[in-house]
Amino acid sequence: MTSKICFRLSPSVFKLRSCRSFSSVTSSHSLMVDHDRTNRRFTVNPGSGSVAPEDQALLNYRYTGDREVDLMSTYVPETFRGQGVAALLSKAALDFVVEENLKAHVSCWYIKKYIEENPEYPYKERIIT
């Protein structure tokens, strides 16, 4: 099962638009975050159509117990770097943790940084240290 979360990037501000669609805006790009539950990952593709796996930005996670996940890693191709794509992936994954009432280990340094830089979101109470 794959679900899509739509983001538009804007000057470092993320806004919740509807229940499962998140919006943020970048200059002129509209980016889709896909949640692939089967393969346990979130992905962002540049443009539309099919792309090679190495051209996808992704965040991998795994279940470590009942109602518990490990947010393991993020990868953003060089062409996406510096545009907030890792933040989009992190927000989507952490919102998934909150929506599914899960607890999370955070192995990825970037996701740890994202949580620290966004104290207004209810993520810290979901994190297992």
The first five atom37 places (N, CA, C, CB, O) and aatype in JSON, in Angstrom:
{
  "aatype": [12, 16, 15, 11, 9, 4, 13, 1, 10, 15, 14, 15, 19, 13, 11, 10, 1, 15, 4, 1, 15, 13, 15, 15, 19, 16, 15, 15, 8, 15, 10, 12, 19, 3, 8, 3, 1, 16, 2, 1, 1, 13, 16, 19, 2, 14, 7, 15, 7, 15, 19, 0, 14, 6, 3, 5, 0, 10, 10, 2, 18, 1, 18, 16, 7, 3, 1, 6, 19, 3, 10, 12, 15, 16, 18, 19, 14, 6, 16, 13, 1, 7, 5, 7, 19, 0, 0, 10, 10, 15, 11, 0, 0, 10, 3, 13, 19, 19, 6, 6, 2, 10, 11, 0, 8, 19, 15, 4, 17, 18, 9, 11, 11, 18, 9, 6, 6, 2, 14, 6, 18, 14, 18, 11, 6, 1, 9, 9, 16],
  "atom_mask": [
    [1, 1, 1, 1, 1],
    [1, 1, 1, 1, 1],
    [1, 1, 1, 1, 1],
    [1, 1, 1, 1, 1],
    [1, 1, 1, 1, 1],
    [1, 1, 1, 1, 1],
    [1, 1, 1, 1, 1],
    [1, 1, 1, 1, 1],
    [1, 1, 1, 1, 1],
    [1, 1, 1, 1, 1],
    [1, 1, 1, 1, 1],
    [1, 1, 1, 1, 1],
    [1, 1, 1, 1, 1],
    [1, 1, 1, 1, 1],
    [1, 1, 1, 1, 1],
    [1, 1, 1, 1, 1],
    [1, 1, 1, 1, 1],
    [1, 1, 1, 1, 1],
    [1, 1, 1, 1, 1],
    [1, 1, 1, 1, 1],
    [1, 1, 1, 1, 1],
    [1, 1, 1, 1, 1],
    [1, 1, 1, 1, 1],
    [1, 1, 1, 1, 1],
    [1, 1, 1, 1, 1],
    [1, 1, 1, 1, 1],
    [1, 1, 1, 1, 1],
    [1, 1, 1, 1, 1],
    [1, 1, 1, 1, 1],
    [1, 1, 1, 1, 1],
    [1, 1, 1, 1, 1],
    [1, 1, 1, 1, 1],
    [1, 1, 1, 1, 1],
    [1, 1, 1, 1, 1],
    [1, 1, 1, 1, 1],
    [1, 1, 1, 1, 1],
    [1, 1, 1, 1, 1],
    [1, 1, 1, 1, 1],
    [1, 1, 1, 1, 1],
    [1, 1, 1, 1, 1],
    [1, 1, 1, 1, 1],
    [1, 1, 1, 1, 1],
    [1, 1, 1, 1, 1],
    [1, 1, 1, 1, 1],
    [1, 1, 1, 1, 1],
    [1, 1, 1, 1, 1],
    [1, 1, 1, 0, 1],
    [1, 1, 1, 1, 1],
    [1, 1, 1, 0, 1],
    [1, 1, 1, 1, 1],
    [1, 1, 1, 1, 1],
    [1, 1, 1, 1, 1],
    [1, 1, 1, 1, 1],
    [1, 1, 1, 1, 1],
    [1, 1, 1, 1, 1],
    [1, 1, 1, 1, 1],
    [1, 1, 1, 1, 1],
    [1, 1, 1, 1, 1],
    [1, 1, 1, 1, 1],
    [1, 1, 1, 1, 1],
    [1, 1, 1, 1, 1],
    [1, 1, 1, 1, 1],
    [1, 1, 1, 1, 1],
    [1, 1, 1, 1, 1],
    [1, 1, 1, 0, 1],
    [1, 1, 1, 1, 1],
    [1, 1, 1, 1, 1],
    [1, 1, 1, 1, 1],
    [1, 1, 1, 1, 1],
    [1, 1, 1, 1, 1],
    [1, 1, 1, 1, 1],
    [1, 1, 1, 1, 1],
    [1, 1, 1, 1, 1],
    [1, 1, 1, 1, 1],
    [1, 1, 1, 1, 1],
    [1, 1, 1, 1, 1],
    [1, 1, 1, 1, 1],
    [1, 1, 1, 1, 1],
    [1, 1, 1, 1, 1],
    [1, 1, 1, 1, 1],
    [1, 1, 1, 1, 1],
    [1, 1, 1, 0, 1],
    [1, 1, 1, 1, 1],
    [1, 1, 1, 0, 1],
    [1, 1, 1, 1, 1],
    [1, 1, 1, 1, 1],
    [1, 1, 1, 1, 1],
    [1, 1, 1, 1, 1],
    [1, 1, 1, 1, 1],
    [1, 1, 1, 1, 1],
    [1, 1, 1, 1, 1],
    [1, 1, 1, 1, 1],
    [1, 1, 1, 1, 1],
    [1, 1, 1, 1, 1],
    [1, 1, 1, 1, 1],
    [1, 1, 1, 1, 1],
    [1, 1, 1, 1, 1],
    [1, 1, 1, 1, 1],
    [1, 1, 1, 1, 1],
    [1, 1, 1, 1, 1],
    [1, 1, 1, 1, 1],
    [1, 1, 1, 1, 1],
    [1, 1, 1, 1, 1],
    [1, 1, 1, 1, 1],
    [1, 1, 1, 1, 1],
    [1, 1, 1, 1, 1],
    [1, 1, 1, 1, 1],
    [1, 1, 1, 1, 1],
    [1, 1, 1, 1, 1],
    [1, 1, 1, 1, 1],
    [1, 1, 1, 1, 1],
    [1, 1, 1, 1, 1],
    [1, 1, 1, 1, 1],
    [1, 1, 1, 1, 1],
    [1, 1, 1, 1, 1],
    [1, 1, 1, 1, 1],
    [1, 1, 1, 1, 1],
    [1, 1, 1, 1, 1],
    [1, 1, 1, 1, 1],
    [1, 1, 1, 1, 1],
    [1, 1, 1, 1, 1],
    [1, 1, 1, 1, 1],
    [1, 1, 1, 1, 1],
    [1, 1, 1, 1, 1],
    [1, 1, 1, 1, 1],
    [1, 1, 1, 1, 1],
    [1, 1, 1, 1, 1],
    [1, 1, 1, 1, 1],
    [1, 1, 1, 1, 1]
  ],
  "atom_positions": [
    [[0.84, -1.17, 0.0], [0.0, 0.0, 0.0], [0.89, 1.24, 0.0], [-0.96, 0.0, 1.22], [1.81, 1.35, 0.81]],
    [[0.62, 2.14, -0.89], [1.38, 3.38, -0.98], [0.42, 4.54, -0.83], [2.17, 3.47, -2.31], [-0.64, 4.56, -1.45]],
    [[0.78, 5.5, 0.0], [-0.02, 6.7, 0.11], [0.84, 7.89, -0.27], [-0.61, 6.87, 1.53], [2.06, 7.85, -0.1]],
    [[0.23, 8.92, -0.77], [0.98, 10.09, -1.22], [0.69, 11.27, -0.32], [0.62, 10.43, -2.67], [-0.44, 11.48, 0.12]],
    [[1.72, 12.02, -0.05], [1.61, 13.23, 0.73], [2.21, 14.32, -0.13], [2.35, 13.11, 2.13], [3.35, 14.21, -0.56]],
    [[1.46, 15.36, -0.39], [1.92, 16.41, -1.3], [2.5, 17.57, -0.51], [0.76, 16.9, -2.19], [1.9, 18.06, 0.45]],
    [[3.69, 18.01, -0.91], [4.34, 19.13, -0.28], [4.68, 20.16, -1.33], [5.61, 18.69, 0.47], [5.03, 19.82, -2.45]],
    [[4.56, 21.4, -0.97], [5.16, 22.48, -1.73], [6.07, 23.18, -0.75], [4.08, 23.45, -2.36], [5.66, 23.48, 0.37]],
    [[7.25, 23.45, -1.15], [8.23, 24.07, -0.26], [8.08, 25.58, -0.29], [9.66, 23.67, -0.66], [7.91, 26.18, -1.35]],
    [[8.15, 26.19, 0.87], [8.17, 27.64, 0.94], [9.3, 28.03, 1.86], [6.81, 28.22, 1.43], [9.87, 27.16, 2.53]],
    [[9.62, 29.26, 1.92], [10.78, 29.68, 2.7], [10.74, 29.09, 4.11], [10.85, 31.2, 2.78], [10.29, 29.74, 5.06]],
    [[11.19, 27.87, 4.23], [11.34, 27.15, 5.49], [10.11, 27.16, 6.39], [12.46, 27.72, 6.24], [10.24, 27.11, 7.61]],
    [[8.92, 27.21, 5.8], [7.7, 27.13, 6.6], [6.86, 25.97, 6.07], [6.9, 28.48, 6.56], [6.6, 25.88, 4.87]],
    [[6.44, 25.11, 6.97], [5.6, 24.0, 6.57], [4.22, 24.22, 7.17], [6.2, 22.63, 7.03], [4.09, 24.6, 8.34]],
    [[3.2, 23.99, 6.38], [1.85, 24.19, 6.88], [1.03, 22.95, 6.58], [1.2, 25.44, 6.25], [1.16, 22.34, 5.52]],
    [[0.19, 22.58, 7.51], [-0.7, 21.44, 7.33], [-1.9, 21.93, 6.54], [-1.13, 20.82, 8.7], [-2.59, 22.85, 6.97]],
    [[-2.15, 21.31, 5.39], [-3.27, 21.73, 4.57], [-4.51, 20.89, 4.79], [-2.88, 21.69, 3.13], [-5.62, 21.43, 4.89]],
    [[-4.36, 19.62, 4.87], [-5.49, 18.75, 5.15], [-4.98, 17.53, 5.87], [-6.24, 18.37, 3.85], [-3.78, 17.39, 6.09]],
    [[-5.87, 16.66, 6.24], [-5.53, 15.54, 7.09], [-4.3, 14.76, 6.63], [-6.68, 14.62, 7.17], [-3.38, 14.58, 7.43]],
    [[-4.25, 14.32, 5.42], [-3.12, 13.51, 4.97], [-2.28, 14.21, 3.91], [-3.62, 12.2, 4.44], [-1.28, 13.64, 3.47]],
    [[-2.64, 15.38, 3.5], [-1.83, 16.11, 2.53], [-1.2, 17.29, 3.24], [-2.68, 16.58, 1.31], [-1.89, 18.1, 3.87]],
    [[0.09, 17.37, 3.13], [0.8, 18.47, 3.73], [1.28, 19.36, 2.62], [1.96, 17.98, 4.62], [1.64, 18.9, 1.54]],
    [[1.3, 20.64, 2.89], [1.72, 21.54, 1.85], [2.83, 22.43, 2.37], [0.56, 22.37, 1.35], [2.79, 22.91, 3.5]],
    [[3.78, 22.62, 1.55], [4.8, 23.6, 1.77], [5.24, 23.99, 0.37], [6.0, 23.05, 2.67], [5.01, 23.24, -0.57]],
    [[5.85, 25.11, 0.2], [6.08, 25.6, -1.15], [7.54, 25.93, -1.43], [5.24, 26.81, -1.39], [8.18, 26.56, -0.59]],
    [[8.07, 25.56, -2.53], [9.38, 26.04, -2.96], [9.13, 26.93, -4.16], [10.37, 24.86, -3.31], [8.03, 26.97, -4.71]],
    [[10.1, 27.6, -4.53], [9.99, 28.54, -5.62], [8.92, 28.13, -6.63], [11.31, 28.68, -6.31], [7.94, 28.86, -6.81]],
    [[9.08, 27.02, -7.27], [8.06, 26.65, -8.25], [7.86, 25.15, -8.3], [8.44, 27.17, -9.61], [7.18, 24.65, -9.2]],
    [[8.42, 24.43, -7.36], [8.32, 22.98, -7.39], [7.21, 22.49, -6.47], [9.64, 22.34, -6.99], [7.02, 23.01, -5.37]],
    [[6.51, 21.5, -6.95], [5.56, 20.79, -6.12], [6.12, 19.38, -5.98], [4.1, 20.79, -6.74], [6.28, 18.68, -6.98]],
    [[6.4, 18.96, -4.77], [7.02, 17.66, -4.54], [6.04, 16.74, -3.84], [8.3, 17.81, -3.71], [5.32, 17.15, -2.93]],
    [[6.02, 15.49, -4.27], [5.18, 14.49, -3.65], [6.03, 13.57, -2.79], [4.4, 13.67, -4.71], [7.06, 13.06, -3.25]],
    [[5.61, 13.37, -1.56], [6.25, 12.39, -0.69], [5.38, 11.15, -0.74], [6.44, 12.93, 0.79], [4.2, 11.2, -0.36]],
    [[5.94, 10.06, -1.19], [5.22, 8.79, -1.25], [5.6, 7.95, -0.04], [5.51, 8.03, -2.57], [6.78, 7.81, 0.28]],
    [[4.6, 7.39, 0.62], [4.85, 6.48, 1.73], [4.59, 5.06, 1.23], [3.94, 6.82, 2.97], [3.44, 4.68, 0.99]],
    [[5.64, 4.31, 1.08], [5.57, 2.93, 0.63], [5.61, 2.04, 1.88], [6.74, 2.57, -0.37], [6.69, 1.7, 2.37]],
    [[4.45, 1.68, 2.38], [4.36, 0.89, 3.61], [4.93, -0.51, 3.44], [2.91, 0.8, 4.06], [5.49, -1.07, 4.38]],
    [[4.8, -1.07, 2.26], [5.31, -2.42, 2.01], [6.83, -2.47, 2.15], [4.9, -2.89, 0.62], [7.38, -3.37, 2.78]],
    [[7.51, -1.49, 1.56], [8.97, -1.44, 1.61], [9.5, -0.57, 2.74], [9.51, -0.94, 0.3], [10.7, -0.38, 2.87]],
    [[8.6, -0.04, 3.54], [8.93, 0.75, 4.73], [9.87, 1.91, 4.41], [9.55, -0.13, 5.79], [10.99, 1.99, 4.91]],
    [[9.36, 2.8, 3.55], [10.16, 3.97, 3.21], [9.26, 5.1, 2.7], [11.22, 3.61, 2.17], [8.15, 4.87, 2.23]],
    [[9.79, 6.3, 2.81], [9.19, 7.5, 2.24], [10.12, 7.94, 1.11], [8.98, 8.64, 3.32], [11.34, 7.9, 1.27]],
    [[9.55, 8.35, -0.03], [10.38, 8.77, -1.15], [9.87, 10.08, -1.75], [10.43, 7.69, -2.21], [8.68, 10.4, -1.67]],
    [[10.8, 10.82, -2.37], [10.47, 11.99, -3.17], [11.19, 11.81, -4.49], [10.9, 13.35, -2.44], [12.39, 11.53, -4.53]],
    [[10.45, 11.97, -5.59], [11.04, 11.84, -6.93], [11.17, 13.21, -7.57], [10.18, 10.91, -7.82], [10.3, 14.06, -7.42]],
    [[12.26, 13.42, -8.29], [12.4, 14.67, -9.03], [11.51, 14.63, -10.27], [13.88, 14.93, -9.43], [11.64, 13.71, -11.08]],
    [[10.65, 15.58, -10.44], [9.78, 15.62, -11.61], [8.74, 14.54, -11.59], [0.0, 0.0, 0.0], [8.41, 14.0, -10.53]],
    [[8.22, 14.21, -12.75], [7.19, 13.18, -12.83], [7.71, 11.98, -13.6], [5.9, 13.73, -13.49], [8.76, 12.05, -14.23]],
    [[6.98, 10.91, -13.55], [7.39, 9.7, -14.27], [8.3, 8.83, -13.43], [0.0, 0.0, 0.0], [8.57, 9.12, -12.27]],
    [[8.76, 7.77, -14.03], [9.62, 6.84, -13.3], [11.06, 7.34, -13.31], [9.54, 5.42, -13.9], [11.53, 7.91, -14.3]],
    [[11.74, 7.13, -12.22], [13.13, 7.55, -12.08], [13.95, 6.4, -11.52], [13.25, 8.8, -11.17], [13.41, 5.49, -10.89]],
    [[15.23, 6.46, -11.76], [16.13, 5.45, -11.21], [16.15, 5.58, -9.69], [17.56, 5.58, -11.8], [16.07, 6.69, -9.17]],
    [[16.28, 4.45, -8.97], [16.29, 4.5, -7.5], [17.33, 5.46, -6.93], [16.53, 3.12, -6.96], [17.1, 6.08, -5.89]],
    [[18.48, 5.58, -7.59], [19.53, 6.46, -7.06], [19.17, 7.94, -7.22], [20.85, 6.18, -7.75], [19.84, 8.8, -6.64]],
    [[18.13, 8.25, -8.01], [17.69, 9.64, -8.17], [16.56, 10.01, -7.22], [17.24, 9.86, -9.6], [16.1, 11.15, -7.24]],
    [[16.11, 9.08, -6.39], [15.05, 9.34, -5.42], [15.65, 9.79, -4.1], [14.18, 8.09, -5.21], [16.69, 9.28, -3.68]],
    [[14.98, 10.74, -3.46], [15.3, 11.04, -2.07], [14.49, 10.06, -1.25], [14.98, 12.55, -1.69], [13.34, 9.78, -1.57]],
    [[15.08, 9.52, -0.18], [14.32, 8.55, 0.6], [14.66, 8.56, 2.08], [14.54, 7.18, 0.06], [15.74, 8.99, 2.5]],
    [[13.72, 8.08, 2.84], [13.86, 7.88, 4.28], [13.43, 6.45, 4.54], [13.0, 8.94, 5.13], [12.3, 6.07, 4.21]],
    [[14.31, 5.66, 5.14], [14.02, 4.25, 5.45], [13.68, 4.09, 6.93], [15.22, 3.36, 5.07], [14.25, 4.75, 7.79]],
    [[12.74, 3.21, 7.19], [12.42, 2.86, 8.57], [12.16, 1.37, 8.67], [11.19, 3.66, 9.08], [11.98, 0.69, 7.65]],
    [[12.14, 0.86, 9.89], [11.8, -0.55, 10.11], [11.05, -0.66, 11.43], [13.08, -1.45, 10.13], [11.23, 0.16, 12.32]],
    [[10.22, -1.67, 11.52], [9.53, -1.94, 12.79], [10.49, -2.69, 13.7], [8.22, -2.75, 12.56], [11.14, -3.65, 13.28]],
    [[10.57, -2.25, 14.94], [11.47, -2.89, 15.91], [10.69, -3.58, 17.02], [12.42, -1.86, 16.51], [11.28, -4.26, 17.86]],
    [[9.41, -3.42, 17.02], [8.56, -4.04, 18.02], [7.12, -3.67, 17.75], [0.0, 0.0, 0.0], [6.81, -3.03, 16.75]],
    [[6.26, -4.07, 18.65], [4.85, -3.74, 18.52], [4.7, -2.24, 18.74], [3.98, -4.55, 19.53], [5.05, -1.73, 19.8]],
    [[4.18, -1.52, 17.74], [3.93, -0.08, 17.82], [5.24, 0.72, 17.98], [2.99, 0.23, 18.99], [5.25, 1.78, 18.6]],
    [[6.32, 0.21, 17.41], [7.63, 0.83, 17.57], [8.42, 0.73, 16.26], [8.41, 0.16, 18.73], [8.51, -0.35, 15.66]],
    [[8.99, 1.86, 15.82], [9.79, 1.89, 14.59], [11.16, 2.5, 14.85], [9.06, 2.67, 13.5], [11.37, 3.18, 15.86]],
    [[12.06, 2.25, 13.94], [13.37, 2.9, 13.94], [13.44, 3.71, 12.65], [14.56, 1.85, 14.04], [13.36, 3.15, 11.55]],
    [[13.58, 5.03, 12.77], [13.78, 5.9, 11.61], [15.27, 5.85, 11.32], [13.25, 7.39, 11.86], [16.05, 6.55, 11.96]],
    [[15.64, 5.03, 10.36], [17.04, 4.63, 10.19], [17.9, 5.6, 9.41], [17.08, 3.33, 9.52], [19.0, 5.94, 9.85]],
    [[17.43, 6.07, 8.26], [18.32, 6.87, 7.42], [17.55, 7.71, 6.42], [19.29, 5.98, 6.69], [16.42, 7.4, 6.03]],
    [[18.2, 8.79, 6.01], [17.69, 9.6, 4.9], [18.79, 9.68, 3.85], [17.24, 11.04, 5.38], [19.98, 9.65, 4.17]],
    [[18.37, 9.79, 2.61], [19.32, 10.02, 1.51], [18.67, 11.01, 0.56], [19.71, 8.67, 0.77], [17.51, 10.84, 0.16]],
    [[19.42, 12.04, 0.2], [18.94, 13.02, -0.76], [20.01, 13.16, -1.85], [18.65, 14.41, -0.08], [21.16, 13.49, -1.55]],
    [[19.64, 12.91, -3.12], [20.61, 13.07, -4.21], [21.12, 14.51, -4.28], [19.98, 12.66, -5.55], [20.43, 15.44, -3.85]],
    [[22.29, 14.68, -4.8], [22.9, 16.01, -4.84], [22.02, 17.05, -5.51], [24.22, 15.94, -5.56], [22.02, 18.21, -5.09]],
    [[21.29, 16.67, -6.53], [20.45, 17.64, -7.24], [19.33, 18.2, -6.36], [19.86, 17.0, -8.48], [18.8, 19.27, -6.66]],
    [[18.96, 17.5, -5.29], [17.9, 17.92, -4.36], [18.44, 18.64, -3.13], [17.1, 16.73, -3.93], [17.68, 19.32, -2.44]],
    [[19.71, 18.5, -2.85], [20.26, 19.0, -1.58], [20.11, 20.51, -1.44], [21.73, 18.61, -1.46], [20.2, 21.26, -2.41]],
    [[19.88, 20.93, -0.19], [19.75, 22.34, 0.11], [18.39, 22.92, -0.22], [0.0, 0.0, 0.0], [18.21, 24.13, -0.17]],
    [[17.42, 22.07, -0.55], [16.09, 22.54, -0.93], [15.01, 22.12, 0.06], [15.73, 22.03, -2.3], [13.82, 22.31, -0.2]],
    [[15.4, 21.55, 1.19], [14.43, 21.16, 2.2], [13.79, 19.8, 1.99], [0.0, 0.0, 0.0], [12.81, 19.47, 2.66]],
    [[14.33, 19.01, 1.09], [13.74, 17.7, 0.8], [13.89, 16.75, 1.99], [14.4, 17.09, -0.44], [12.95, 16.01, 2.3]],
    [[15.03, 16.75, 2.65], [15.21, 15.89, 3.83], [14.23, 16.3, 4.93], [16.66, 15.98, 4.35], [13.73, 15.44, 5.66]],
    [[13.95, 17.58, 5.05], [12.97, 18.05, 6.03], [11.57, 17.54, 5.68], [12.97, 19.59, 6.11], [10.81, 17.15, 6.57]],
    [[11.22, 17.53, 4.4], [9.92, 17.0, 3.97], [9.79, 15.53, 4.33], [9.73, 17.19, 2.46], [8.77, 15.09, 4.86]],
    [[10.83, 14.77, 4.04], [10.82, 13.35, 4.37], [10.71, 13.14, 5.88], [12.09, 12.66, 3.85], [9.94, 12.29, 6.33]],
    [[11.46, 13.92, 6.64], [11.44, 13.79, 8.1], [10.06, 14.12, 8.65], [12.49, 14.7, 8.74], [9.55, 13.39, 9.51]],
    [[9.47, 15.2, 8.17], [8.13, 15.59, 8.64], [7.11, 14.51, 8.31], [7.71, 16.92, 8.01], [6.28, 14.17, 9.15]],
    [[7.17, 13.98, 7.09], [6.22, 12.94, 6.7], [6.36, 11.7, 7.59], [6.43, 12.55, 5.23], [5.36, 11.14, 8.04]],
    [[7.6, 11.29, 7.85], [7.83, 10.1, 8.69], [7.39, 10.35, 10.13], [9.31, 9.7, 8.66], [6.75, 9.49, 10.74]],
    [[7.71, 11.5, 10.66], [7.33, 11.8, 12.05], [5.82, 11.98, 12.19], [8.05, 13.06, 12.55], [5.25, 11.6, 13.2]],
    [[5.19, 12.56, 11.18], [3.72, 12.66, 11.2], [3.09, 11.27, 11.15], [3.22, 13.53, 10.02], [2.06, 11.03, 11.78]],
    [[3.69, 10.36, 10.41], [3.24, 8.97, 10.36], [3.33, 8.35, 11.76], [4.09, 8.15, 9.35], [2.4, 7.67, 12.21]],
    [[4.43, 8.59, 12.45], [4.61, 8.07, 13.82], [3.5, 8.59, 14.72], [6.0, 8.48, 14.38], [2.92, 7.83, 15.49]],
    [[3.21, 9.88, 14.64], [2.16, 10.49, 15.47], [0.78, 9.94, 15.09], [2.17, 12.03, 15.33], [0.02, 9.52, 15.96]],
    [[0.46, 9.94, 13.78], [-0.86, 9.49, 13.32], [-1.14, 8.03, 13.66], [-0.97, 9.68, 11.83], [-2.27, 7.67, 13.96]],
    [[-0.1, 7.19, 13.62], [-0.27, 5.77, 13.89], [-0.07, 5.44, 15.37], [0.7, 4.97, 13.05], [-0.13, 4.27, 15.76]],
    [[0.16, 6.47, 16.19], [0.36, 6.3, 17.62], [1.52, 5.33, 17.92], [-0.92, 5.8, 18.28], [1.39, 4.41, 18.72]],
    [[2.65, 5.58, 17.24], [3.83, 4.74, 17.4], [4.86, 5.43, 18.28], [4.43, 4.41, 16.03], [4.75, 6.63, 18.56]],
    [[5.84, 4.69, 18.7], [7.04, 5.22, 19.35], [8.17, 5.02, 18.36], [7.34, 4.51, 20.74], [8.12, 4.11, 17.54]],
    [[9.21, 5.87, 18.43], [10.27, 5.77, 17.44], [11.66, 5.89, 18.05], [10.1, 6.84, 16.4], [11.91, 6.74, 18.9]],
    [[12.54, 5.03, 17.6], [13.98, 5.2, 17.79], [14.41, 6.04, 16.6], [14.78, 3.79, 17.88], [13.86, 5.89, 15.5]],
    [[15.37, 6.92, 16.8], [15.85, 7.73, 15.67], [17.34, 7.47, 15.51], [15.56, 9.26, 15.9], [18.16, 7.96, 16.29]],
    [[17.69, 6.7, 14.48], [19.08, 6.39, 14.19], [19.72, 7.44, 13.28], [19.2, 5.02, 13.56], [20.93, 7.61, 13.28]],
    [[18.91, 8.12, 12.51], [19.39, 9.09, 11.53], [19.7, 10.43, 12.18], [18.36, 9.27, 10.41], [18.86, 11.01, 12.87]],
    [[20.93, 10.92, 11.97], [21.34, 12.2, 12.56], [20.48, 13.35, 12.06], [22.81, 12.48, 12.26], [20.18, 14.27, 12.82]],
    [[20.08, 13.32, 10.79], [19.3, 14.44, 10.25], [17.92, 14.51, 10.91], [19.16, 14.31, 8.72], [17.45, 15.6, 11.23]],
    [[17.29, 13.39, 11.1], [15.95, 13.38, 11.72], [16.06, 13.88, 13.16], [15.32, 11.96, 11.69], [15.18, 14.6, 13.63]],
    [[17.13, 13.51, 13.87], [17.35, 14.03, 15.23], [17.44, 15.55, 15.2], [18.64, 13.44, 15.86], [16.84, 16.23, 16.02]],
    [[18.2, 16.07, 14.24], [18.36, 17.51, 14.08], [17.01, 18.17, 13.77], [19.38, 17.83, 12.96], [16.69, 19.22, 14.31]],
    [[16.22, 17.55, 12.89], [14.91, 18.08, 12.52], [14.0, 18.19, 13.74], [14.26, 17.19, 11.44], [13.3, 19.19, 13.91]],
    [[14.01, 17.18, 14.58], [13.17, 17.19, 15.79], [13.6, 18.33, 16.71], [13.27, 15.83, 16.54], [12.75, 19.05, 17.25]],
    [[14.9, 18.51, 16.89], [15.41, 19.59, 17.75], [15.05, 20.96, 17.2], [16.93, 19.48, 17.89], [14.74, 21.87, 17.96]],
    [[15.08, 21.12, 15.89], [14.82, 22.41, 15.26], [13.33, 22.72, 15.11], [15.47, 22.46, 13.91], [12.97, 23.83, 14.72]],
    [[12.47, 21.76, 15.41], [11.02, 21.95, 15.26], [10.29, 21.56, 16.54], [10.49, 21.13, 14.08], [9.48, 20.63, 16.53]],
    [[10.57, 22.26, 17.64], [9.95, 21.9, 18.92], [8.44, 22.14, 18.96], [10.61, 22.66, 20.03], [7.77, 21.67, 19.88]],
    [[7.9, 22.88, 17.99], [6.46, 23.16, 18.0], [5.62, 21.94, 17.63], [6.15, 24.29, 17.04], [4.42, 21.92, 17.87]],
    [[6.25, 20.93, 17.05], [5.54, 19.71, 16.7], [5.64, 18.7, 17.84], [6.09, 19.12, 15.38], [6.63, 18.7, 18.57]],
    [[4.64, 17.83, 17.99], [4.62, 16.88, 19.13], [5.45, 15.63, 18.9], [3.19, 16.47, 19.42], [4.98, 14.52, 19.14]],
    [[6.69, 15.8, 18.43], [7.49, 14.63, 18.11], [8.28, 14.08, 19.28], [8.42, 14.95, 17.02], [8.41, 12.87, 19.43]],
    [[8.81, 14.96, 20.12], [9.72, 14.51, 21.19], [9.08, 13.48, 22.11], [10.19, 15.7, 22.02], [9.76, 12.57, 22.59]],
    [[7.79, 13.61, 22.36], [7.12, 12.67, 23.25], [6.98, 11.28, 22.63], [5.75, 13.2, 23.63], [6.66, 10.31, 23.32]],
    [[7.22, 11.17, 21.33], [7.13, 9.88, 20.62], [8.49, 9.19, 20.5], [6.54, 10.09, 19.23], [8.56, 8.04, 20.06]],
    [[9.56, 9.87, 20.89], [10.9, 9.36, 20.67], [11.38, 8.53, 21.85], [11.87, 10.51, 20.41], [11.22, 8.92, 23.01]],
    [[11.98, 7.39, 21.54], [12.58, 6.51, 22.55], [14.08, 6.8, 22.55], [12.28, 4.98, 22.24], [14.73, 6.7, 21.51]],
    [[14.61, 7.15, 23.7], [16.04, 7.48, 23.75], [16.84, 6.34, 24.35], [16.26, 8.76, 24.57], [18.06, 6.44, 24.48]]
  ]
}
